[in-house]
Amino acid sequence: MAGDVGLESLLDYAREDRVGLSVVVAVAGAKAGEGATFAEKTAVLLSVVGDLMDRGAVPGDLVGADRDFVAWPGSKAAVLSRLACEVKALGEEVATGELCWIHDPAAGSALGPDVA
């Protein structure tokens, strides 16, 4: 399906690097369709992020001088609830790095060696 193509591209990207949430918002917006409301786009965004989490890519923050990726703690439901609250509080489409990044920490990173 076409939606799976977007999801697979996001997964590939998240396995190589950190994906800005705006990229995920763009995929979700395309899935929601033209004319979708903010609430509809947010629901699809949460669905896409949930699908990414099911496949190992998680939301998190970049911290410290080295901008290390630190996954948000908690269950899938708690993480999606946090994201929903933060998107709602923002009240507009998300810019890259504004709320979180998406990454598959188990896949490593093209940005440097993983520290075990």
Protein Blocks (a to p, Z undefined) as FASTA:
>chain_A
ZZlmmmmmmmmmmmmmccdfklmmmmmmmmnoghiafklmmmmmmmmmmmmmmnopacdd
dedjkopacddeddfklmmmmmmmmmmmnopacdehklmccddfknopfkbccdZZ
